[in-house]
Amino acid sequence: MRLLAVETSTLAGGVALLDGDRLVGEYVLDVRVTHSERLMVAVDRVLGDARWTVHDLEALAVAVGPGSFTGLRIGLGTVKGLAVATGVPVAAVPTLDAMAASLPFAALPVCPVIDARKGEVYASRYRWDASRMRREWDYLALAPDELAARIDTPTILVGDAATTIRSPWARVAPPARRAPSPGCVGQLGLERLRRGECVPAADLVPLYLRPSEAELKRRGVAVS
């Protein structure tokens, strides 16, 4: 199955192409240029380098969060447009699941940590169970100190906010292993599609763990 994966949950976003279990190509860029400026450029580039077109695609996968409200909207909007244009099935992949999947076979639990702004992080904890990374916690939005208090055993931290967690149990992954991986989004997307877990394009929604600033303003809640 030829699949395009899109990851825009954080600043370090990108795209990947998979042909079944083979990673054909992956493009990741961690710079302060908005996803609206670079996402379709990245899609065109990775397709062109693989000598594919959108008409060669048989499926799509997209990271649905938690993460940047703006980034997620851009990623999901792009995938919705591609799904409508191509008619291929779509898999929705939680961002934290995909980040944990980048460290299979880890002997220690893995905790992805994403900057949620406003003094909070998004996080969960996973453990390898001989076949896949299984989630042990809910998806959380909490203060870094609260997360540090929950970590009670040596734990590998990944993500852009991993270094903000002050715990004696924290084992921060090296920089090259911390960023979200479009390839892992594609891998988990393929697994979901093989189980028949596809999502109609119209039903794709971000996984928000708290209201956006726009939603809070509509409710008349002060935002700082």
N, C-alpha and C positions, 0 to 999 in steps of 0.2 A: 504494500500500500504506500503510495507516494503522498507524503504529508508535509505541510508547512506549519511550523510552530511559531507563535508570536509571544514574546515576553516583554511587557512594558510596566511592570509593577514598581520598578525603582528606576533611578537614573541610569543604571547599568542595564539597559535593555537590548533586545536584539531579536534575531530570527534564526530558524534552523530548518533544514530540509532533511527528511528521513525517507529512505526507501525500504520499507519493512523495518528490520532491526539494524539496518546500516545507516549511520549518520553520514549523509552526503556532504553537508556543509553547515557551518554555523558562523554567524556574524554577531559580535557583541561590541558595544561601544559605551564607555563610561565617561561621558563628557556633558557639559551643561549646554546641550542643544536639545530643544524639545523633541519629543517623539513625533509630534506632528510634522516637524521639519525633516526627520531622518528615517521614519519607519518605512514608508513606501520606497524610498531610495534603497534601503537595505533589502527589502523584498525583491525589488527589481535586480539588484546586484547579485544576490545569492541564487536567484533563478537563472539569471544570465550566465553566471559562472558554471552552473551545473548543466547548462544548455537545456533547461526546462522552460516551459511557459506556464501560466496559470491553468491552461487547459490540460496540462499533464497531471495536475494535482488531483488526488482522490480523497483527500481528507484535510482538515484543518484542526489545529489545537491552539488554545489560547490560555494564558495565565489569567485567572479571574480575581486574584487578590488573596489576602489583603495587600494593600500597598498604596501608592500614590493615586489619589482620586483622579487627577487629570490624566496621568499615564494610563491607568486602567481604561478610562473612557475612550482614549485614542486607540488603544490596542483592540478593545472589543468592537469599537466602531469599524475599524479596518477589517477585522475578521468577519463581521456581519456583512459588510459590503462584498467581500470576496466569496462568502458562502452563497449570497443571493446570485452573484454573477456566475458562479460555477456549478451550483447545485450539489456540492459535496457535503458530507456530514461533518459536524463540528464536535470536538470534545472540549469541555470546560475543566481546567486543571487548577486546583488551589495552589497559589504561589509557594506557600510554606511546604507543601507536600513535595513540590518539584525541587526545592532547595535541599531538602533532606535526602532526596533520591540521588543527589550528586555524590553522596558518601556511602555507597552500599558496602556491606561487610564490615562496617565500623564496629569495633569492640565496645566503644563507649556510646551512650546515647548522644543524639544530635539535636541541637536546638537552633533553628533558624531565627534570626532576630533582625527585623526591619524597622528602620526609623519611621515612626508614625507621626512625628512632629508633636507640638504642644506638650512636650515633656513625656511622651509615651513611646512604646515600641510595640510592634506586633510580633508574636512569638508562639511557638508550640514546641513540644518535645517528641522525638521519634526514637525507635529502637529497631535494629535489624533483627529479624526473626527467622533467618535462614532462607527466606524467599523474597522479602521486601521490607521496606521501612514502614513500621506500624506506628501510628500516632497514639501517644499516651495521654496528651492533654487536649483540651478544647483549643480552638484558635482564640488567642488572647490579645487584648489591647490593655497595656498596663505600664506603670512607671518602671524604669530600669531597676530601681532599688527593689521593687516588688518582685520582679523577675529574678534578680540575684538571690532573694530570700527563698525562692522556690527551688533553686538549683542546689540539691543536697548530695550530689555525687559527681565525680568527674564527668564533665559533659563537653562535647565539641560544639563550639559556637560558630555559626556562619551568618552571613548577611552584613549589610552596610552599618548596622548598629551593634555588631558583636563586641567591638572594643569598648562600648559604653557600660558593659555589665561587669560590675566590680564584685566578683565572687572568687573565693579561693579554689572553687571547683571548676572554674571556667578554663577551657582549653581552646583558645581562639585559633581557628583554621588560618593557614597562610593566605595572603591576599588573593592569589589565583584561584582559591577554592571557595571564596566567600560570596561571590556574586551569583545572582540567579542565572540558571543555564537554560537557554531556549531549547537545547538538545534534550534536557531532562523533561521539559514541558512536553516535547514531542513524544518522548518515550512513554510517559504516563498517559498522554493522550491516546497513543496507539493501544495501550492496555485497556483503556476505557472503551474505546471503539470496538475492540475485539469482544468485550463483554456486552456490547449492544448499548452502551451508555452514551448516546449522542444527544446533543441539545439542539433543538430548532434555533435557527439564527435569531428569530424574533424573541426567543426566551433567554438569550444570553444576558446576564446581569453581573455586575461586579460583586465580589464578596466583601462588603463593607462591615467592619466590626463596630463602627460608630458613625453618626451622621456626618456628612460633609459640611463645610462652612456654609455653602449655599443653602443646604437644607435647614441648618440652624438659623440662618437669617430669615428664611421663610416662616419659621416658627416664632420669630421674634426673640430668639435667645442671643444674648451678647456673646461675641467671640473675641478672643484676645490674640 
